[in-house]
Structures are given as C-alpha cells and as structure tokens.
Amino acid sequence: MTMQTTQSEQPLKPISLDEITEILGLTIKKDNTNKLVTLLCMLSIFTENSQFNISFNAPSSTGKSYIPMEVASLFPQEDVLTLAYSSPMAFFHGTGKWDEKRKVMVIDLSKKIIVFQDQPHTELLQRLRPLLSHDEKVLRVQIADKKQKAGLKTKDIEILGFPAVVFCSAGMNIDEQEGTRFLLLSPEIDAEKIREAVYSRIEKESDYEAYIANLNSNKKRSELIARIVAIKQSGIKDISIKRFKGLIPNLFWETRKTPKPRHTRDIGRVISLIKVICLLNFPYRHRYGDIIEAIEDDVNQAFRLWDSISEPQEYNLPPYIYNLYWNVVVPEFIALNSDLNNSRKVGLKREDIRKRYYQETEQLLEENKLRLQILPMLQTAGLIEEHQDKNDKRVLRYFPTKLTKNNSEDHWRVTEKSLHNDELLNSIIN
C-alpha cells in the first residue's frame, strides 16, 4: 500500500480514537465522548453524503458551546460558519448570494460546519428540516421579502449541499422532528470536570501568550490539524462498507429488541461514524479511485462509541435530562416509598424533585424549567406519568414508569445510596 503524505511531505501516522481524545483534552477537560463525537461530526463534511448533526442541550455555563468552538478551531476557518444568533430570515439573507440571472438567492453550505451558539429556540431548524435530513442536495424554499416597495413579495432560495450542523441551546424543549435529526448530547457537569476547567481557565488567563504558544507548539495537536487538512485535500468522496453488510445489522440489533421508526436514522448515524473513523486513517485503507474501504476495526470502534451515547437517543432526550431521571427522579421516588407497610405508591411533587436535585448537585433547579421543559419531555418519552393527588386535586404527582434499566455491561438497579433492600425495590416495582 502506498502511504499518502501531507503537503509538507510528512507521512501521517496511524491514529486511534484514544489519541485524538487525549489531544482534544489539551483544551477541553473531561467530556471525552462529547468532544470526540463533535470532531467526527465536523470531519463528516469531507464525505459525499455522510454528514450528521449534533445538538448540545444543557443548562447555562456548562460548556455546550465551548466544546464545538474549541473543536472547530482545528479546522480551516473557511470551512466554519459560526452564528451567535440567527433568525430564519437573517440566516437566508446573510449567508446567500443573489443570482441575478436566475433571480434566486443561492446559499452554498456544502462541506461547511455550522455552529449555532446559544440559540434560544429551534425556529430556524424547523425551516431547515429537509436540509438536516439530507432529503436533497439542492433544496428550494421560498421566503417573504418585506423590503420590497410594493409590499410583501416571495423570494426564491436555493440551498446547496449537506453541512454538518452543531446546535447549542440552554432550552430543553426539543421537537421530536428536530430530535430525530440530531445526536443529542449534554456536557458533563460533575465536580471534577468543573475543578479541572477552573485550573485551565486560570492558566489561560494568567499568561495568555504563553498558553497559546504552548498549545501551538504541541506536536500531536499540530499533527491533528495537518491530518484534517490532508483529509480535506485527499479527494476521497466515499467510504465503502459493503464487506460488512451482514455484520452491521447484527451489531445494531444486538442491544435493541423492538424496532422503532427512529432506528432508520440511528443506523445512518452509525454508518456515518464508521465512515468518518475510517477517514481518519485513510492512508492505511485500501483505495480505488476516490473511494476507500473500511476495515472491521472501524466498524467495531463506531459501535462502541455509539453504544456509549445511544441510550438517551432511544428516548429522544438530551443526556442531561436522561441522567436527571435516573439520578434524581428514580432515587427520590424509591426513598419516598421506602415504608414497606405503605400499600400504594406515592408520587413525587415538583418540590421533591427540586430538593433532591439540590442534594445531588448543590445547584438550584428552576421551577419553570422543571415544569415547562423537563417534566413534559420525560412524559413524552414515557418515563413518567402525571396524576392529580387524590386528596388535593390542585397538587400534581409524578410516577416514574421505569425503576431499572439495562446498559451494555450488565443489569443494575438505581436505588437511594442508603437503600439496598431488594424486597423493598421489588415491592415498589410490582
């Protein structure tokens, strides 16, 4: 096999996902899966049609926009479009070029990374649903142009190509149609990550020039940047996975018993991960023309990565809300029903959930966010049921529908830290 080189004639060495995670860790502390998936998402722009999208949903100040911005800094800046905020009309007018001959606004998003920072709502995403779904490479839409002297007039818009979109929002409300078009991620918010981030911020701000110089002099980071440029210039259009048409479905259904409509999109994301992981080591893959062949290790790595993020996706929930359910709602429900003599289950009130959340995180959970965003999403996912209190109809109580869950390693029970009574747990479940 002839090994390809970068422009500087330095051969690319094989690289593993662990090595990439270590390099990204120079600026992004913890969040190993999130930063790795974000890099792979952005690398997907260099494929013909395997781009995928990410939505970071989490409370403010958790690093949801920091992760994609740091990863995007590794890419050629002409490939990155960053928008702090954009309304649908501003997006169409601000990113397009007017074709006077055809009387159409042309927006070329092919091989582009679009990062929407801290967007307050998903209105723009609703307009871009066909683009995010990769329905057609040329998408034609019409908008109302209010600047016309004669009043409102429609304007034709032509959107070209498939970008990789990263959407960041502190809002928890996700329309099901948007949710199935994105991988839903949430930054970690544990104390260790926050502690490391504080030390990193101090180091950066105390001597910014030295910090940047040290970062730029890091050999592995420079090699990763050169690898991204080499991938862009490689001329590769597609990655063949035909050798694994039997293996891929077997691995996919291994941990899924009941087919769901969203699985048709999920398997597409798994395939995209396989292809992008293969692309990372393109000089070491068999190539014919503008196509390279994936190897079995690419497939296995993609499924290991997918299994680490797939559980919340099954419920169309950001990991933040999914983890809140298992770490707050379920333990508090079990604790509330810890009396074996209690013949019926007692549901949680919202203040019970907020109190437990504070005990677990030492942070306050806003009442409106819980009532208007978090609980409705858990209800839509089928993880809780809402009922009126039998003694006071004004009080709502919430009942979790699942008290145990399966993960890829074993079957485990979520219980209160001080509660280890299997008989009690079975009585609550049954």
Salt bridges, closest charged atoms under 4 A:
ASP31 OD2 - LYS193 NZ 2.68
GLU48 OE2 - LYS137 NZ 2.94
GLU78 OE2 - LYS232 NZ 3.09
ASP79 OD2 - LYS232 NZ 3.08
ASP99 OD2 - ARG102 NE 3.14
GLU100 OE2 - LYS103 NZ 2.08
ASP118 OD1 - LYS64 NZ 3.59
ASP145 OD2 - LYS155 NZ 3.12
GLU158 OE1 - ARG102 NH2 2.81
GLU158 OE2 - ARG140 NH2 3.21
ASP175 OD1 - ARG129 NH2 3.55
GLU178 OE2 - ARG129 NE 2.52
GLU192 OE1 - LYS30 NZ 3.49
GLU205 OE2 - ARG201 NE 3.16
ASP238 OD1 - LYS275 NZ 3.20
ASP266 OD2 - ARG262 NE 2.98
ASP266 OD1 - ARG269 NH1 3.00
ASP298 OD1 - ARG285 NH2 2.94
GLU311 OE1 - LYS405 NZ 3.67
GLU314 OE2 - ARG256 NE 3.27
GLU314 OE1 - LYS260 NZ 3.46
GLU314 OE2 - HIS263 NE2 3.09
GLU332 OE1 - ARG356 NH1 3.16
GLU351 OE2 - LYS349 NZ 3.82
GLU360 OE2 - ARG356 NE 3.14
GLU360 OE1 - LYS417 NZ 3.78
GLU367 OE2 - ARG350 NE 2.70
GLU385 OE1 - HIS387 NE2 3.31
ASP389 OD2 - ARG397 NE 2.48
ASP392 OD1 - ARG394 NE 3.09
GLU416 OE2 - ARG356 NH1 3.61
ASP422 OD1 - ARG413 NH1 3.24
